[in-house]
Amino acid sequence: MTFGSVDVGDVGEGVVATLLYFVVGAGVLALGFLVLDLLTPGNLRRQVYVDRRPNATVLLAANHLSLAIIVVTAILTSSDSLAQGLVDSAVYGLVGIALQALALRVLDGVVPGHLRAVVDEPTLSPAAWAIAASLVAIGGVTAAALS
């Protein structure tokens, strides 16, 4: 059926694809949150939303931004087949999560101090911004590798 010059069937398929990509993207972000929670001290949700720890918030924001860059790039460069595009986006999102976790472990081992101490600080630390920039940079490099 057409409405003006728009095929309603194409719109319906686009809406379904959008919803499915949303589910994949939200799933990647949720899993990324859980992994970051495992790698940081205490309960991340509590630190960010209840205790309002600025360093935990900066790291969470950088982690989400980085993973979003990866998933968006995976969507834009994926197959024209919806099923393959969803698989590509999910797989590259999981790779992104693994690389973010690896980066955090490496950073924790090579920079002075410890990631756990930075996250727990009650005041905003320059170290949190440096770690956040590293996470976004890794996300950008990972995304570039997809194209």
N, C-alpha and C positions, 0 to 999 in steps of 0.2 A: 504494500500500500504506500502511496506517496502523498505527501502533504506539501503542496507547492513543488519545490525542486528537491525536497528531502525525502529519502526513502525511510519510512518509519521502521522497517526491519533493520536497517543499518544503525539507526539510533538505538534501538533496543539492544542490538549486539554490542554497541559501544558502551551502553550503560552496564551491561553484564560484565564486560571486560574491565571496566573501571572498578566495579565492585570487587571483582576477583583480584585485581592488582592491589586494591586497597587492603584486602585480607592478607595478601603476601607481605606487603610493606609493613602493615601493623604487626604481623607476626614476627618479622625480622627485628623490628624495633623492640618488641616485648622480649624476645629472646636476648637481644643485645643488652637490655636493661638487666635481665637476670644474670647474665655473665658478668657485667660490670659490678653488680651487687656482690657476686662471689669474690671478685678481685679487690674489693674495697672493704674497709672495716665496718662493722655494724650493719644496720639495716639501711640500705640506700634510700628507700622510700621515706623512712622516718627522717634521715639526715636532710633530705632535700625539702620535703613538704611540711614537716613538723618542726624540726630543729633549725631549719633554714641555714644549713652550713653552706657558705658561698662556694667553697672549693669543690664540694661534692656536686653542687649545682652546675658549676662550670664544666666539670668532667662529664656529667650526664648530658649536658647540652652538646658538647663536642662529640660525644659518642653517637648521639642521635643524628646530628648533622652529618657526620661522616657516613653512617650507615644509610642515611637517606640519599646522599650523593651516589653511593654505590648502587642502591636499588633503582634510582631514577635512571642512571646510566644503563643499567642492565635492561630496563624496560625499553629505553630509547633505541638500544642496539640489538634487541632480541629479534627472534624470528617473527615473521608475519603470522605464524600459527599461534593462536592464543595459548594452547596447551604448552607448546614449547617455550613461549615467552614467559609464562608463569613459572615453569620449571627453571629456566635460565635465571630469572629474578630471584627465586628462592635460593638456588644454589650459590649464586654470587653474593647474595645477602649473608648466607652462612659462612662463605669464605671471608667476607668482610668482618664478621663477628670474630672468627678465629684469628684473623690478622690483627684486629684491635686488641684482643686478649694477649696475643704474643707481644705486641708493641708495649702494652702496659707492663708485662712481666720484664721485658728487656729494659724499659725505662726505669723500672723500680730497682733493677740491678746495677745500672750504670750511672745514674744521677746521684748526687749527694743527698743524703737523707733517705726517707722512704715514702712511697706513695701513701701508705696508711697514715703516716704522720701528717702529710699535706691535707688529706681528705678530712681529718679530724680537727684541723685548726679552726678556731672560731672566726678568724679574720681572713679576708681574701689574701691569698698568697700569689706572688708572681710565678711560683713554681706550678700552680694549677693552670695558669694561662699558658705556660710553656708546654706542659703535658697536653693540654687541650689543642694547642696548635699542632703538635706532633700527631695527634689522633686525626685531626681534619686533613693534614697533609697525607697521612697514610691512606685515608679514605679517597682523597683525590688521585693518588697514584694508583690505587686499586681500580678506581673507576676508569682511569685513562687506559689501563691494561685491558679493559673490556672492549674498547672501541678499535 
